Amino acid sequence: MKKAFLLITILMCGFALRAESSHRIIAFEELPAKAQEFVTTYFNGLTIRFVRMEVDVTKTEYTVRFENGMEVEFNSFGDWDEVESHSECLPSGFLQKEILDFLNQNHDGFCLHEVARGKHKIEVELANGLEIIFNKNGEFLRYDD
């Protein structure tokens, strides 16, 4: 019985170690086609520093980092999850029309520094630190601290 318990424990530890995420640098062409199209459409002309693929038991994620510090994270389908920059304004063409209309009407000359898309909401952070929350349809919900 002790041997069976020991064997099960060793197997479980082995699975737990394999369950940890692993990441590796990949070529741009290894990104999902949708992610490649996003990068070439909205970040055309920027130099890519690296493309990283991170795999764990439940999901695969991709990160594209540019030389100027901008970064885009994609899910396994190639849909963007987060776009960020700490120094330059992000392009805004990938945002829904409703969000762009709100920003243009209420924050003239806005500069995006981060956009994160969750399951039910989209969070936009402007260069001045103001965070604005929209629902998944692009309708304004609230300002956040």
Secondary structure, DSSP 8 states (H G I E B T S, - for coil): -HHHHHHHHHHHHHHHHHHS-EEEEE-GGGS-HHHHHHHHHHSTT--EEEEEEEE-SS-EEEEEEETTS-EEEE-TTS-EEEEE-SSS----TTS-HHHHHHHHHHSTT--EEEEEE-SSEEEEEETTS-EEEEETTS-EEEEE-
